Amino acid sequence: MVRLVAELVSELGCREPSVLAEQLVTLADGAASRAMVLGDPNYGRHARAAAEILLDNALPTTV
């Protein structure tokens, strides 16, 4: 999964795609676990918000 995500974020031009991929997959795994433990199928919204911040910071800035 990490390899696939790394390829995808690399295509977006993200800096350090393998590091970002590990972070995003960790978020996804954590969100799935929390959703199961808490019985809240919508828990992924928290992971999505964090993923958006990570992606925004990993994308090259345009001038």
C-alpha positions in Angstrom: 0.0 0.0 0.0 2.8 2.4 0.9 4.5 1.8 -2.5 1.2 2.6 -4.4 0.6 5.8 -2.4 4.3 6.8 -2.9 3.8 6.4 -6.6 0.6 8.5 -6.6 2.0 11.4 -4.5 5.2 11.3 -6.6 3.1 11.9 -9.7 1.6 14.9 -7.9 5.2 16.3 -7.5 5.2 16.0 -3.7 8.5 16.3 -1.9 9.7 13.1 -0.2 7.0 10.8 -1.6 8.0 7.8 0.4 7.9 9.7 3.7 4.6 11.2 2.8 3.2 7.8 1.8 4.1 6.3 5.2 2.3 9.2 6.9 -0.8 8.9 4.8 -1.0 5.1 5.2 -0.5 5.4 8.9 -3.4 7.9 9.0 -5.6 5.5 7.0 -4.7 2.6 9.3 -5.3 4.7 12.4 -8.6 6.0 11.2 -9.8 2.5 10.3 -8.8 1.3 13.8 -10.5 4.2 15.6 -13.7 3.8 13.5 -13.9 0.2 14.6 -13.1 0.9 18.3 -15.5 3.8 18.5 -18.1 2.3 16.3 -18.1 5.5 14.2 -17.9 4.8 10.4 -17.5 8.5 9.7 -14.2 8.7 11.7 -12.2 9.0 8.5 -13.1 12.7 8.3 -10.4 13.4 10.9 -7.8 11.5 8.9 -8.8 13.3 5.8 -8.4 16.7 7.4 -4.9 15.7 8.5 -4.1 14.2 5.1 -5.0 17.5 3.4 -2.6 19.4 5.6 0.2 16.9 4.9 -0.5 17.1 1.1 -0.6 20.9 1.2 2.7 21.0 2.9 4.3 18.4 0.6 3.3 20.0 -2.7 5.7 22.4 -4.3 4.8 26.0 -4.0 4.1 28.0 -7.1 5.2 31.5 -7.6 
